[in-house]
Amino acid sequence: MYSRQTFKDYRFWCLAAASIALAVLFIHPREQRKSPVFDLTFIIDITRSMNVEDYQADGQALSRLEFVKQSLRDLLLKLPCESKVGLGVFTERRSTVLFEPVEVCSGFAEIDVAIAALDWRMAWAADSRIAKGLLNTLEMRRDSGSRLVFMTDGQEAPPVNSRYRSDFSGVKDSLKGLLVGVGGMEPAPIPKYNSRGEREGFYNADDVPHRSTFGLSNLNPEEIEGYNARNAPFGSEAVAGNEHLSSLHEAYLQQLSAETGLQYHRLTASQPLVEALQAADLAEQKQVENDVRWRAALAALVLLLAVFV
């Protein structure tokens, strides 16, 4: 039996109030509040130049693809609930969507595992036609309702022939999104792998084409050494170049950004990806349910501290 003195003791009322606050936790209180919500589809370049190790993490060299994966996994932790994330990959001249956007809180584990599993070995061809792949992606995703984030180093392999550049006039401004440049500004060697996926040094100048040999040359025939319209439309002279090295082709990506209506952002360690998405205004303000159990938990903690401290 409680005495009259018990009811006069403030500690009794603090414990009673703390018990009520803890009971509220099981009701799972929520409130409606306007919040920025994202609906994003990430398309990741998985061509071989994305294996170049020109990022740093904890004092260790990190490949472009690994840094992209790390950035996306960090981003998942920062996106508000009811945001959605989809994932796809690019290689050769087209993209493939691995899964449509999934709500980030309920599907966090599955999205995180899918990002962690991205690998250059998933590529179905070795070419890297960035402009054609971007055009294919815009045509494929413009009616999806999801914002596009296309992440690439911008290196065309083989180099693009300016005579046959992609025409984005039919898709310009059809889709809001971000074109993300990946990689360092200084040329770096591209790791080379054998048919078993084992690393074998780096590509050298003899391993890669240094010009496009598709169609007609963009030069005047009189300027081409050894030109023959039928047998050697690009000439007989061997071409030397540095296509076996790779850097971020930022000027090219900025040009594609202007042609497509996508905004451009360079991926660095100093600016989290979520800040770039916010700056690009890719979020929509929506009424979302927010978990407010923390308020009851905080109240219970304060009341218990008042009793015992």
Number of C-alpha atoms within 10 A of each C-alpha: 4 6 7 8 7 12 11 10 10 12 16 13 15 18 16 15 16 22 14 14 20 18 14 15 15 9 9 11 15 12 10 11 11 12 17 18 19 25 20 24 25 23 23 25 28 26 29 21 30 28 21 26 21 21 19 13 11 6 7 9 13 18 20 25 28 19 23 24 20 15 17 20 18 15 14 20 14 13 17 17 20 21 20 23 23 22 21 20 22 27 23 20 18 18 21 16 18 13 13 15 20 20 17 24 16 12 13 17 11 12 23 17 11 15 18 14 10 18 16 18 11 13 16 12 11 15 16 25 22 26 22 19 21 23 21 17 21 24 15 14 16 16 10 12 12 22 21 24 23 24 23 29 28 28 24 20 22 18 16 20 15 11 12 12 10 17 13 19 11 11 16 17 16 16 20 20 26 24 25 25 23 26 31 21 12 10 17 19 20 21 20 18 14 9 6 6 10 9 11 10 12 15 16 15 14 11 11 15 17 19 17 17 16 13 11 14 18 12 12 8 16 8 9 16 14 15 17 13 11 6 10 14 19 23 18 13 11 9 10 11 13 14 24 21 20 24 22 21 19 21 11 16 24 20 11 22 19 15 16 24 19 23 21 22 21 21 23 16 12 6 10 15 21 17 11 18 18 12 12 16 15 20 17 13 11 14 14 18 15 16 12 13 17 11 14 19 17 14 16 22 15 13 21 18 11 13 15 7 6
